[in-house]
Amino acid sequence: MDTEAKIILDDTISFCKRDGRDARLINMLAQSAPVELTEESLTIEAPSRFAYSYLMKQREVIERYLEDIAFCPLSLIVTVDQGLTGRVEAEQSTYVSRETTTQDAGGSAPAEPLRKTPIPAVIIPSKHDDEDDKGKVKVRNTITLDDFQKLTGLMQREEAGSAQAEESSREEGRSKPQAVGIHSKFTFENFVYGDENKHAYMSAVRFAALADEPGSCTSLFIYGKSGLGKTHLLLAITNYLNEHSPHLRVKYANSQTYVEDYITELSVQKHKAGVILRDYHDADVLIIDDIQNIIGKSQSIENFFTLMDEFIRNNKKVAIASDRAPKNLGMDERLTSRFNAGMLCLVSEPGFEMKYMILKRYYENTILHGSDALAGTEAGSLLTSLNVGGGKLTDAQLKHMADVSGTNIRELESFCERCAGVSYEREQAGSELTGEDIDRIANEYFDTAHKKIHIDTVQAVVEKYFHVSHEDLIGPRRPANIALARHVAVYLAMDMCEMTAVAVGEEFGGRDHSTVLNSIKVIEKKAKEDRNLCEDLQQLRNKIRLSS
């Protein structure tokens, strides 16, 4: 099984559950087997032809989730095991008659059968055969020997109590490193970082580099909203260790995989003693994504706390990602304090500069480089024949895109693809991509597009958050709490409002532009030193957008 394909499939199921998708879709995806993940597609094997047909009808929905998860368009390829689809359509109540000729001399000789049993065959006599039916053998099912063996083998594999098979599977998992794919796109090299996520990036690199050092960097906890790169960093750690430290036993799992593994092993362990989730306990480095979904499930939470406590007590390495800080997860106080004492990193929503960097790198490395790589190939010829491709995006257009876009990185990359596609269409028509085109596309992707933020809103939100009056915020008083609130308000006004430094200064009691620039420097410096301030700034941005 392709481990990275399993991760992507598990995440797709989680997204379907999150959005309340049809239970049939969730069940059929859960019953499908991940086969292969490439840069262009995810291949899964459906459990039946019915499931295959249903998944193909839902293909567009699934591919949208795949694009959100993988940060790039992925095609869904669904296959089905041909051996399963034609297996064992039993012929019910089939009779094979044999005539017996009784001789008066006391012997008997069977006549030729009226119908011959298929050879090779397995004949299963009916339990209703009795002495009156000696001349006939009633056959409930007639199947070939190969099909019968496949059927019984399938039944044996599906029995949850097959402890030997489960143990063998666990031993195999422990003997082989869990490779997510060292050539995956989830690497440190292609992670775009700025002030909003630099601390998390540097901590993840340090965690991976010192994974072989006992007692050093034993815990990493990354938290922040969905779509900001937490999973990318965890997979980058996994890929790095699989490539550079193959002797380490690395166990990566997202929340859904962990819960499913726990439930499966509970059924296996009912009739024998053993440690639940042995491969998790035996790992040298444990990496778990979206921990908040585990904390919310009472059936697995106690085991998870025990596992975490064991890793921390034994100075083993653990890296975790969540949508909230440890203090807000309701964990045991000892675990909360230990994670707080380790590398605790907030990933904030990207601002203008970082969004611009993400868009620029994605355009140059993926859209342009991808088009060049396909040039002269069969795929490139096909795209050319369809009149589709990636058009040119100027630096000014990329900055405009960063200005009107939202903060979800997955959506940013898809947005960039869309703008490049429209730019190509405009080029073919002899024109170019306009600002109105970018605004229209952004309006389809982001709630924040075209939302103009007024400085009065910024000031009102900051005043309420810091409990200061409007007169104090724009006035001359300089107590520490008022000065901080004023610096923050000026910083956010410059970041979120379409105003010059001179115009912002006028709204803060007629201060000049140099005072405004000084406030920006003060907040930028404090944000690098104080992660709590980063959280405050992010909360304020969200409140300002909601109030606009």
TIGUDREN-731992 format. One line per 3 residues: for each residue x, y, z of C-alpha. Coordinates in nm, 3 decimals, decimal comma. Layout:
% residues N
X:Y:Z  ... $
END
This chain:
% residues 548
0,000:0,000:0,000  0,121:0,351:-0,082  0,141:0,518:0,261 $
0,112:0,869:0,120  -0,193:0,761:-0,081  -0,349:0,631:0,241 $
-0,283:0,962:0,415  -0,448:1,160:0,135  -0,746:0,918:0,125 $
-0,788:0,937:0,504  -0,782:1,317:0,490  -1,045:1,311:0,213 $
-1,272:1,100:0,432  -1,217:1,342:0,722  -1,312:1,639:0,502 $
-1,627:1,457:0,386  -1,726:1,392:0,747  -1,651:1,752:0,839 $
-1,880:1,883:0,565  -2,158:1,631:0,638  -2,134:1,449:0,306 $
-2,359:1,151:0,225  -2,280:0,851:0,448  -2,262:0,630:0,138 $
-1,975:0,834:-0,001  -1,789:0,821:0,331  -1,843:0,445:0,369 $
-1,736:0,363:0,015  -1,424:0,572:0,045  -1,346:0,403:0,376 $
-1,388:0,059:0,217  -1,166:0,149:-0,079  -0,797:0,064:-0,078 $
-0,535:0,334:-0,153  -0,315:0,213:-0,439  -0,086:0,492:-0,556 $
-0,031:0,867:-0,527  0,154:1,052:-0,801  0,199:1,422:-0,867 $
-0,107:1,415:-1,095  -0,346:1,157:-0,950  -0,466:0,939:-0,663 $
-0,554:0,579:-0,749  -0,789:0,381:-0,524  -0,943:0,036:-0,558 $
-1,319:0,018:-0,500  -1,457:-0,284:-0,310  -1,727:-0,358:-0,571 $
-1,862:-0,254:-0,907  -2,148:-0,073:-0,733  -1,898:0,125:-0,525 $
-1,695:0,195:-0,840  -1,999:0,340:-1,020  -2,098:0,551:-0,720 $
-1,746:0,689:-0,665  -1,716:0,779:-1,033  -2,043:0,978:-1,004 $
-1,895:1,160:-0,703  -1,558:1,209:-0,871  -1,585:1,586:-0,906 $
-1,664:1,627:-0,535  -1,376:1,401:-0,432  -1,129:1,577:-0,661 $
-1,215:1,912:-0,503  -1,121:1,770:-0,165  -0,802:1,619:-0,309 $
-0,699:1,960:-0,440  -0,764:2,120:-0,100  -0,557:1,855:0,078 $
-0,266:1,820:-0,166  -0,233:2,193:-0,248  -0,254:2,109:-0,619 $
-0,506:1,956:-0,862  -0,522:1,575:-0,835  -0,722:1,344:-1,060 $
-0,907:1,054:-0,902  -0,854:0,713:-1,064  -1,087:0,440:-0,942 $
-1,017:0,073:-1,017  -1,201:-0,242:-0,912  -1,072:-0,593:-0,843 $
-1,202:-0,800:-1,134  -1,163:-1,115:-0,928  -1,411:-0,982:-0,672 $
-1,676:-0,875:-0,920  -1,723:-1,218:-1,074  -1,680:-1,422:-0,761 $
-1,916:-1,695:-0,656  -2,257:-1,649:-0,811  -2,386:-1,973:-0,663 $
-2,625:-2,197:-0,844  -2,893:-2,272:-0,590  -3,070:-2,608:-0,556 $
-2,885:-2,776:-0,843  -2,919:-3,150:-0,854  -2,689:-3,406:-1,006 $
-2,875:-3,730:-1,052  -2,713:-4,068:-1,059  -2,913:-4,378:-1,151 $
-2,837:-4,701:-0,973  -2,907:-5,040:-1,129  -2,958:-5,314:-0,868 $
-2,869:-5,665:-0,972  -3,041:-5,970:-0,824  -2,702:-6,134:-0,761 $
-2,643:-5,901:-0,464  -2,407:-5,655:-0,637  -2,466:-5,306:-0,772 $
-2,312:-5,116:-1,056  -2,362:-4,742:-1,106  -2,481:-4,623:-1,440 $
-2,319:-4,329:-1,616  -2,428:-4,000:-1,450  -2,686:-3,798:-1,639 $
-2,480:-3,482:-1,580  -2,113:-3,457:-1,498  -1,987:-3,237:-1,218 $
-1,753:-2,964:-1,341  -1,391:-3,061:-1,287  -1,216:-2,943:-1,081 $
-1,506:-2,873:-0,847  -1,602:-2,862:-0,483  -1,938:-3,028:-0,419 $
-2,119:-2,932:-0,101  -2,395:-3,185:-0,019  -2,724:-3,060:0,122 $
-2,796:-3,129:0,487  -3,140:-3,257:0,382  -3,001:-3,568:0,215 $
-3,150:-3,878:0,374  -3,185:-4,248:0,317  -3,471:-4,195:0,071 $
-3,241:-3,987:-0,151  -2,964:-4,243:-0,194  -3,008:-4,229:-0,568 $
-2,945:-3,854:-0,574  -2,688:-3,616:-0,439  -2,832:-3,270:-0,371 $
-2,581:-2,989:-0,441  -2,634:-2,640:-0,297  -2,333:-2,470:-0,463 $
-2,096:-2,578:-0,734  -1,790:-2,359:-0,773  -1,443:-2,417:-0,900 $
-1,172:-2,508:-0,654  -0,982:-2,186:-0,720  -1,289:-1,972:-0,651 $
-1,371:-2,169:-0,338  -1,019:-2,118:-0,205  -1,036:-1,747:-0,281 $
-1,370:-1,722:-0,105  -1,255:-1,899:0,210  -0,934:-1,697:0,212 $
-1,133:-1,374:0,191  -1,357:-1,481:0,477  -1,057:-1,564:0,692 $
-0,897:-1,228:0,626  -1,217:-1,046:0,716  -1,245:-1,214:1,056 $
-1,144:-0,955:1,313  -1,031:-1,226:1,548  -0,749:-1,339:1,322 $
-0,483:-1,244:1,574  -0,201:-1,413:1,388  -0,263:-1,210:1,074 $
-0,283:-0,889:1,274  0,037:-0,963:1,463  0,215:-1,045:1,139 $
0,096:-0,715:0,995  0,223:-0,524:1,297  0,560:-0,699:1,287 $
0,594:-0,613:0,919  0,510:-0,250:0,996  0,774:-0,240:1,269 $
1,041:-0,395:1,051  1,001:-0,147:0,768  1,028:0,232:0,785 $
0,705:0,413:0,706  0,793:0,609:0,398  0,557:0,889:0,307 $
0,770:0,947:-0,001  1,095:1,138:0,004  1,015:1,281:-0,339 $
0,683:1,419:-0,216  0,609:1,788:-0,249  0,588:1,809:0,129 $
0,947:1,908:0,203  1,122:2,183:0,395  1,269:2,317:0,071 $
0,935:2,409:-0,086  0,768:2,542:0,230  0,715:2,919:0,205 $
0,773:3,090:0,537  0,754:3,445:0,667  0,696:3,622:0,996 $
0,361:3,444:1,040  0,504:3,091:1,036  0,882:3,127:1,061 $
0,893:3,011:1,423  0,702:2,692:1,334  0,923:2,630:1,030 $
1,250:2,677:1,221  1,124:2,458:1,508  1,021:2,180:1,267 $
1,363:2,188:1,099  1,533:2,175:1,439  1,311:1,885:1,551 $
1,400:1,685:1,239  1,772:1,767:1,254  1,801:1,661:1,621 $
1,577:1,354:1,603  1,882:1,132:1,665  1,987:1,328:1,974 $
1,835:1,177:2,293  1,675:1,434:2,521  1,696:1,718:2,266 $
1,381:1,874:2,121  1,157:1,596:2,248  0,826:1,768:2,167 $
0,695:1,993:1,892  0,342:2,131:1,901  0,222:2,335:1,601 $
-0,121:2,498:1,612  -0,326:2,730:1,395  -0,625:2,739:1,161 $
-0,678:2,489:0,880  -0,497:2,541:0,552  -0,192:2,727:0,688 $
0,072:2,455:0,637  0,074:2,252:0,959  0,036:1,920:0,775 $
0,305:2,024:0,528  0,555:2,070:0,814  0,468:1,735:0,976 $
0,507:1,552:0,645  0,830:1,739:0,577  0,966:1,604:0,908 $
0,852:1,252:0,815  1,006:1,271:0,468  1,332:1,410:0,603 $
1,369:1,136:0,864  1,279:0,858:0,618  1,554:0,983:0,389 $
1,826:1,083:0,635  1,756:0,862:0,938  1,605:0,537:0,803 $
1,710:0,352:1,119  1,455:0,551:1,321  1,107:0,406:1,352 $
0,882:0,695:1,246  0,506:0,666:1,288  0,291:0,928:1,113 $
-0,087:0,929:1,147  -0,365:1,180:1,121  -0,645:1,179:1,376 $
-0,878:0,957:1,175  -0,611:0,694:1,114  -0,527:0,686:1,485 $
-0,891:0,638:1,590  -0,949:0,369:1,326  -0,633:0,184:1,432 $
-0,743:0,202:1,794  -1,092:0,063:1,725  -0,953:-0,214:1,503 $
-0,701:-0,326:1,763  -0,964:-0,323:2,037  -1,156:-0,593:1,850 $
-0,838:-0,793:1,790  -0,725:-0,777:2,152  -1,054:-0,893:2,305 $
-0,942:-1,253:2,347  -0,574:-1,202:2,425  -0,352:-0,980:2,631 $
-0,136:-0,722:2,459  -0,055:-0,356:2,418  -0,306:-0,161:2,211 $
-0,140:0,018:1,915  0,195:-0,154:1,957  0,346:0,014:1,648 $
0,265:0,357:1,799  0,430:0,266:2,130  0,734:0,115:1,955 $
0,802:0,422:1,741  1,110:0,635:1,804  0,937:0,940:1,658 $
0,560:0,978:1,675  0,391:1,237:1,449  0,016:1,296:1,477 $
-0,187:1,552:1,283  -0,519:1,717:1,380  -0,503:1,603:1,741 $
-0,820:1,800:1,825  -1,026:1,527:1,656  -0,878:1,262:1,886 $
-0,937:1,467:2,200  -1,304:1,490:2,104  -1,356:1,111:2,098 $
-1,396:0,967:2,449  -1,334:0,608:2,341  -0,972:0,674:2,245 $
-0,875:0,974:2,457  -0,751:0,776:2,760  -0,525:0,559:2,548 $
-0,393:0,867:2,371  -0,309:1,040:2,700  -0,127:0,726:2,815 $
0,069:0,715:2,489  0,167:1,082:2,511  0,269:1,048:2,875 $
0,485:0,747:2,793  0,665:0,929:2,511  0,734:1,238:2,720 $
0,847:1,040:3,029  1,087:0,833:2,816  1,222:1,139:2,633 $
1,104:0,997:2,301  1,021:1,239:2,021  0,666:1,350:1,946 $
0,540:1,611:1,698  0,176:1,719:1,700  -0,044:1,959:1,504 $
-0,378:2,100:1,619  -0,617:2,381:1,540  -0,576:2,524:1,892 $
-0,316:2,561:2,167  -0,264:2,280:2,424  -0,430:2,487:2,698 $
-0,753:2,492:2,494  -0,769:2,118:2,419  -0,882:1,995:2,760 $
-0,583:1,766:2,800  -0,439:1,644:3,127  -0,265:1,936:3,299 $
0,066:1,748:3,307  0,061:1,701:2,929  -0,041:2,062:2,872 $
0,249:2,189:3,082  0,494:1,956:2,910  0,388:2,063:2,561 $
0,404:2,426:2,670  0,757:2,363:2,796  0,860:2,216:2,461 $
0,860:2,379:2,119  0,516:2,544:2,101  0,453:2,720:1,770 $
0,165:2,924:1,634  0,105:2,934:1,259  -0,080:3,257:1,181 $
-0,272:3,355:0,872  -0,042:3,502:0,606  -0,034:3,876:0,551 $
0,015:4,054:0,221  0,391:3,994:0,191  0,368:3,623:0,263 $
0,070:3,572:0,031  0,266:3,747:-0,241  0,565:3,516:-0,180 $
0,341:3,206:-0,190  0,174:3,312:-0,513  0,503:3,412:-0,676 $
0,680:3,087:-0,585  0,385:2,872:-0,690  0,357:3,058:-1,022 $
0,729:3,031:-1,099  0,796:2,678:-0,971  0,471:2,500:-1,053 $
0,284:2,680:-1,329  0,575:2,805:-1,539  0,810:2,515:-1,462 $
0,531:2,263:-1,514  0,446:2,410:-1,855  0,813:2,402:-1,960 $
0,849:2,043:-1,842  0,550:1,935:-2,054  0,671:2,114:-2,366 $
0,729:1,864:-2,646  0,562:1,578:-2,460  0,242:1,398:-2,549 $
0,065:1,564:-2,255  0,191:1,905:-2,367  0,059:1,845:-2,718 $
-0,279:1,746:-2,577  -0,302:2,063:-2,366  -0,204:2,273:-2,666 $
-0,476:2,110:-2,875  -0,730:2,197:-2,605  -0,617:2,560:-2,594 $
-0,551:2,548:-2,220  -0,243:2,628:-2,020  -0,079:2,873:-1,786 $
-0,062:3,229:-1,904  0,183:3,496:-1,794  0,133:3,673:-1,461 $
0,322:3,996:-1,405  0,460:4,103:-1,070  0,192:4,372:-1,047 $
-0,079:4,113:-1,113  0,064:3,882:-0,843  0,060:4,170:-0,593 $
-0,299:4,250:-0,686  -0,387:3,883:-0,633  -0,220:3,886:-0,291 $
-0,409:4,201:-0,198  -0,759:4,066:-0,275  -0,708:3,700:-0,177 $
-0,789:3,513:0,143  -0,544:3,341:0,376  -0,592:2,968:0,312 $
-0,275:2,849:0,138  -0,450:2,568:-0,050  -0,700:2,816:-0,188 $
-0,422:3,059:-0,277  -0,253:2,805:-0,503  -0,579:2,709:-0,672 $
-0,656:3,079:-0,714  -0,318:3,127:-0,880  -0,387:2,839:-1,121 $
-0,721:2,991:-1,213  -0,576:3,338:-1,277  -0,300:3,189:-1,491 $
-0,561:2,997:-1,692  -0,769:3,308:-1,757  -0,450:3,497:-1,847 $
-0,378:3,230:-2,110  -0,729:3,268:-2,252  -0,685:3,646:-2,271 $
-0,347:3,606:-2,446  -0,502:3,378:-2,707  -0,764:3,646:-2,771 $
-0,498:3,917:-2,809  -0,559:4,089:-2,475  -0,432:4,051:-2,119 $
-0,554:3,969:-1,769  -0,709:4,274:-1,605  -0,758:4,378:-1,245 $
-1,132:4,325:-1,293  -1,064:3,965:-1,400  -0,858:3,904:-1,085 $
-1,128:4,061:-0,864  -1,398:3,848:-1,024  -1,201:3,526:-0,970 $
-1,112:3,625:-0,614  -1,479:3,685:-0,540  -1,548:3,320:-0,629 $
-1,276:3,195:-0,393  -1,267:3,425:-0,093  -1,516:3,590:0,138 $
-1,269:3,872:0,194  -1,248:3,974:-0,172  -1,373:4,330:-0,239 $
-1,433:4,382:0,133  -1,302:4,729:0,203  -1,201:4,780:0,565 $
-1,250:5,124:0,715  -1,012:5,263:0,974  -1,304:5,339:1,208 $
-1,371:4,963:1,227  -1,006:4,891:1,309  -1,004:5,151:1,586 $
-1,336:5,032:1,735  -1,227:4,666:1,745  -0,888:4,749:1,901 $
-1,051:4,978:2,160  -1,290:4,706:2,268  -1,018:4,440:2,274 $
-0,775:4,645:2,488  -1,047:4,819:2,693  -0,941:5,173:2,603 $
-1,154:5,468:2,496  -1,141:5,627:2,154  -1,011:5,950:2,309 $
-0,721:5,762:2,470  -0,644:5,568:2,152  -0,598:5,879:1,937 $
-0,492:6,114:2,215  -0,150:6,204:2,362  -0,158:5,982:2,675 $
0,123:5,723:2,685  0,058:5,464:2,964  0,186:5,122:2,860 $
-0,156:4,969:2,789  -0,275:5,267:2,582  0,055:5,293:2,393 $
0,040:4,923:2,298  -0,321:4,951:2,183  -0,231:5,258:1,975 $
0,069:5,082:1,815  -0,148:4,779:1,733  -0,428:4,991:1,584 $
-0,184:5,184:1,364  -0,013:4,859:1,255  -0,346:4,693:1,162 $
-0,473:5,007:0,987  -0,166:5,011:0,765  -0,196:4,636:0,703 $
-0,570:4,616:0,635  -0,688:4,956:0,513  -0,603:5,104:0,177 $
-0,442:5,415:0,323  -0,108:5,590:0,319  0,098:5,647:0,633 $
0,009:6,018:0,620  -0,365:5,941:0,602  -0,342:5,691:0,890 $
-0,152:5,945:1,100  -0,430:6,199:1,049  -0,682:5,951:1,192 $
-0,472:5,912:1,508  -0,474:6,269:1,631  -0,281:6,423:1,344 $
0,041:6,227:1,397  0,298:6,244:1,116  0,398:5,955:0,894 $
0,725:5,890:1,082  0,526:5,817:1,400  0,312:5,570:1,202 $
0,621:5,394:1,067  0,764:5,375:1,418  0,447:5,200:1,542 $
0,485:4,942:1,266  0,847:4,873:1,367  0,748:4,839:1,732 $
0,480:4,579:1,661  0,693:4,385:1,412  0,972:4,358:1,670 $
0,737:4,258:1,952  0,564:3,996:1,733  0,896:3,821:1,672 $
0,962:3,799:2,045  0,611:3,740:2,182  0,394:3,464:2,034 $
0,099:3,581:2,244  0,101:3,910:2,056  0,086:3,715:1,728 $
-0,228:3,544:1,856  -0,375:3,880:1,957  -0,308:4,025:1,613 $
-0,470:3,727:1,442  -0,779:3,747:1,660  -0,805:4,119:1,591 $
-0,779:4,065:1,215  -1,061:3,811:1,228  -1,281:4,042:1,436 $
-1,213:4,335:1,203  -1,306:4,131:0,894  -1,624:4,008:1,058 $
-1,716:4,364:1,158  -1,652:4,510:0,812 $
END
